[in-house]
Amino acid sequence: MSDKTLKTAETAALDVIEREKQAVEDLIAMRSITAENAVFKRTAGGFVSLEFGDKTYPRVAIHRCFPHSDPTHYISVRMPDNDGKEIALIEDLNALPEDVRTMLLEQMELRYFSPKIMKIYDIKSEYGYSYWDVLTDRGRCRFTARMGGNSVYSIGHNRYLVNDLDGNRFEIADISALTAKEMKKLDIFI
């Protein structure tokens, strides 16, 4: 092999490595959505589309990175298909215009359905299970949860999440807003 052929092969290999390196950097780069660089629109089917950069995404999925501990920051905008590739990140939902914020919050309410417990009528425990009778922002509800082991846990200042046997989540938005009688019923869990 001549020196010229060897240098050409080396140059070609370096070009391939550089292109691959750039492709990886593009793949893992964090892209931020702001009010200035993106346009969200409601679709006819009740979904959301996005114009971002030089692309239009006819439908996107909206995910919270920290759904309970920080629901308005770090919102991931993803492709709606199975792999859910991230398109970009909204660092602060409150920095977007009110109409866009409302539209995205509606989408997340559908994804993160967790009724708020407003009043606790009763909690009975028996054979390792607890039987809840509560009033939520969606109406009166009865459900069953396991005793102990992550069925009730803190998600922030005075906020708790209750997981039932079916995987549903119920939020107690402010535990200090409950009456003393209701707090007594929760003593076994917190």
Buried (B, 14 or more C-beta within 10 A) or exposed (E): EEEEEEEEEEEEEEEEEEEEEEEEEEEEEEBEBEEEEBEBEBEEEEBBBBEBEEEEBEEBBBBBEEBBBEBBBBBBBBBEEEEEEBBBBBEEBEBBEEEBBEBBBEBBEEEBEBBBBBEBEEBEEEEEEBEBBBBBEEEEBEBBBBBEEEBBEBBEEEBBBBBBEEEBBBBBBEBEEBEEEBEEBBEEBE
